[in-house]
Amino acid sequence: MSGSALSPWALVPDPARFAAQVALHADCSPELPHAALLQCLRDRPVDVLLATPILHRPDFAFAFGPSVDGVVIDTGEPPSE
């Protein structure tokens, strides 16, 4: 692929959905707090993580890539509580 990772078509609209798929495949609960989920995934063998079937991937993008999360890129929306 060519182009910039900052192109609008390169953004992944819902990366949390794909992260939940990986978590479930790795026997980690996607409902865990962020830090606990990361630790659970880090404790899994890499071959388990790479073998995750990703359902409903974006057509011209990867399941994991640039996204607007409101932390690094300001969404312009007021912070959620």
C-alpha positions in Angstrom: 0.0 0.0 0.0 1.1 3.5 -0.6 0.1 6.8 0.9 0.1 8.3 4.3 -1.0 6.6 7.5 -2.8 9.9 8.2 -5.1 9.6 5.2 -8.7 9.4 6.2 -9.1 6.0 4.5 -6.2 4.6 6.6 -8.0 5.1 9.9 -9.4 2.1 11.7 -12.9 3.1 12.8 -13.3 0.7 15.8 -10.0 -0.8 16.9 -11.5 -1.9 20.3 -13.7 -4.4 18.4 -10.6 -6.1 16.9 -8.8 -6.0 20.3 -11.8 -7.8 21.8 -11.5 -10.5 19.1 -7.9 -11.1 20.0 -8.6 -11.0 23.7 -11.4 -13.7 23.4 -9.2 -15.9 21.2 -6.4 -15.7 23.8 -8.8 -16.5 26.7 -8.5 -12.9 28.1 -11.7 -11.1 29.0 -12.2 -8.0 26.9 -14.1 -6.6 29.9 -10.9 -6.4 32.0 -9.5 -3.0 32.8 -7.1 -1.8 30.2 -3.9 -2.5 32.1 -5.1 -6.0 33.1 -6.1 -6.8 29.5 -2.7 -5.7 28.3 -0.9 -7.9 30.9 -3.1 -10.9 30.0 -2.3 -10.5 26.3 1.4 -10.1 27.1 1.3 -13.4 29.0 0.0 -15.3 25.9 2.3 -16.9 23.4 2.7 -14.8 20.2 1.6 -17.7 18.0 -1.8 -17.6 19.8 -2.2 -13.9 19.2 -1.1 -14.2 15.5 -3.5 -17.0 14.9 -6.6 -14.9 15.9 -9.1 -14.9 13.1 -10.1 -11.3 12.6 -13.7 -11.0 11.5 -15.0 -8.1 9.4 -11.7 -6.4 8.7 -11.8 -3.0 6.9 -11.5 -3.5 3.1 -8.4 -1.4 2.5 -6.8 -1.3 5.9 -5.5 -3.5 8.7 -7.5 -4.4 11.8 -4.9 -2.5 13.8 -3.6 0.9 12.6 -4.1 4.6 13.1 -7.3 5.5 15.0 -8.8 8.6 16.6 -9.1 7.8 20.2 -9.4 11.3 21.7 -6.1 10.8 23.6 -3.5 11.5 21.0 -5.8 13.1 18.4 -8.4 15.4 19.9 -11.8 14.4 18.7 -13.3 17.9 19.5 -15.8 16.2 21.8 -16.1 16.9 25.5 -14.4 14.2 27.7 -16.6 11.3 28.7 -17.0 10.6 32.4 
